[in-house]
Amino acid sequence: ASSPAKTMAANRRAGVSDLAAFAGLADACGLPPRSADTYARWLGGGRYVAWLREAGGPVGLLACEEAAADWNVLDLAVLPQARGQGHGRALLREALAALARLGGARCLLEVRASNQVARALYGTLGFEEDGTRPGYYPTATGREPAILMSLSLDGVA
């Protein structure tokens, strides 16, 4: 049986009117701080698209940036108390289909080498590891690599 959070959850495209909710959610998810201008740019359209996942309030976010024929995932995050319930998967699946409809060729992302949960999620959705960026992310004891991943959007629906 589905949990109430799963059955009542829905994704929606985020816009400039969602600036406060998006920024608050990013902070609550522990993402690196960004300026209000950055979030406003992400939510303003153009070469950016963003989504909010809601289940009785915002529980997850996803932002992507167009770069030629590719789309880069800028941030994907779910509130700690809502993790493990399929919210990140639902956000990413919907985003991939939308990016394919927009004519994107590939979706690119980077993830901390230590983030095994995210790496497993991306792998189950068909992302492949393309390489590493050594010493990219700061840690409490130094730095760790980013794992670079990509997915062809050809045939994604």
C-alpha positions in Angstrom: 0.0 0.0 0.0 1.2 3.5 -0.8 1.9 5.9 2.1 -0.4 9.0 2.2 2.6 11.2 1.3 3.1 9.2 -1.9 -0.5 9.2 -3.0 -1.1 12.9 -2.3 2.3 14.1 -3.7 2.5 15.9 -7.0 5.2 17.7 -9.0 4.6 21.1 -10.5 6.8 23.5 -12.5 8.1 26.3 -10.2 8.1 29.9 -11.1 9.2 33.3 -9.8 6.3 33.3 -7.4 7.8 30.3 -5.7 11.0 32.0 -4.8 10.5 32.0 -1.0 9.4 28.4 -0.9 12.2 27.2 -3.2 14.9 29.0 -1.2 13.4 27.8 2.1 13.3 24.3 0.9 16.8 24.4 -0.4 18.0 25.6 3.0 16.0 22.9 4.8 17.5 20.3 2.6 21.0 21.4 3.5 22.0 22.6 0.0 24.8 25.1 -0.3 23.5 28.7 0.2 22.7 30.5 -3.0 21.6 34.1 -3.5 18.0 35.2 -4.0 19.1 36.4 -7.5 20.4 32.9 -8.4 17.1 31.3 -7.4 15.1 34.0 -9.2 17.1 33.3 -12.3 16.5 29.6 -12.0 12.7 30.2 -11.5 12.5 32.8 -14.3 12.5 30.4 -17.2 14.6 31.0 -20.3 17.4 28.4 -20.2 16.3 27.2 -16.7 13.5 25.0 -15.6 12.6 24.1 -12.0 10.1 21.9 -10.2 8.7 21.6 -6.8 7.4 18.3 -5.3 4.5 18.9 -2.9 2.9 16.6 -0.4 1.0 18.8 2.1 3.7 21.5 1.4 7.0 21.5 -0.5 9.1 18.4 0.1 11.5 18.4 -2.9 13.0 20.5 -5.6 14.8 20.1 -8.9 16.5 22.8 -11.0 18.1 22.3 -14.4 20.0 24.5 -16.8 20.1 24.3 -20.6 23.6 24.1 -22.1 23.4 23.8 -25.9 21.6 20.5 -26.5 22.3 19.2 -23.0 20.6 19.9 -19.7 22.5 20.1 -16.4 20.9 19.2 -13.1 21.8 22.1 -10.8 20.1 20.8 -7.7 17.9 17.9 -6.7 17.0 17.7 -3.0 14.3 16.2 -0.8 13.6 17.2 2.9 15.4 14.8 5.2 12.1 13.6 6.8 10.6 12.9 3.3 13.6 10.9 1.9 13.2 7.3 0.9 9.6 7.8 -0.2 10.1 8.1 -3.9 9.9 11.9 -4.1 13.4 12.4 -5.7 12.7 9.7 -8.3 9.3 11.2 -9.1 10.8 14.7 -9.6 13.6 13.4 -11.8 11.4 11.2 -13.9 9.1 14.0 -14.7 12.0 16.4 -15.4 13.6 13.9 -17.8 10.4 13.6 -19.8 10.0 17.4 -19.9 13.6 17.9 -20.9 13.2 15.4 -23.7 10.1 17.2 -24.9 12.1 20.4 -24.9 14.5 18.8 -27.4 17.3 18.0 -25.0 19.9 15.4 -26.1 21.3 14.5 -22.7 20.9 15.1 -19.1 24.1 15.6 -17.1 24.8 15.7 -13.4 27.4 15.4 -10.8 27.1 13.8 -7.4 29.3 13.3 -4.4 31.3 10.1 -4.6 30.1 9.3 -1.0 26.4 9.8 -1.9 25.6 6.1 -2.6 21.8 6.6 -2.3 21.7 9.2 -5.1 24.2 7.3 -7.2 21.9 4.2 -7.0 18.8 6.3 -7.9 20.5 7.8 -10.9 21.7 4.3 -12.0 18.2 2.8 -11.8 17.0 5.7 -14.1 19.7 4.8 -16.7 22.4 7.4 -15.9 25.9 6.2 -16.6 29.1 7.3 -14.8 31.3 9.2 -17.3 34.2 10.2 -15.0 35.2 12.0 -11.9 36.1 15.5 -10.9 38.8 15.0 -8.2 38.6 17.1 -5.0 35.4 18.9 -6.1 33.2 18.8 -3.0 34.4 20.0 0.4 34.1 17.6 3.4 34.7 17.9 7.1 38.2 16.4 6.6 39.2 17.7 3.2 37.6 17.2 -0.2 36.0 14.4 -2.2 35.4 13.8 -5.9 32.3 14.4 -7.9 31.1 11.5 -10.0 30.0 12.8 -13.5 26.9 11.0 -14.9 24.8 11.4 -18.0 21.7 10.0 -19.6 20.6 10.1 -23.2 17.2 11.7 -23.5 16.5 9.9 -26.7 13.4 7.8 -26.2 12.7 9.2 -22.7 8.9 9.7 -22.2 
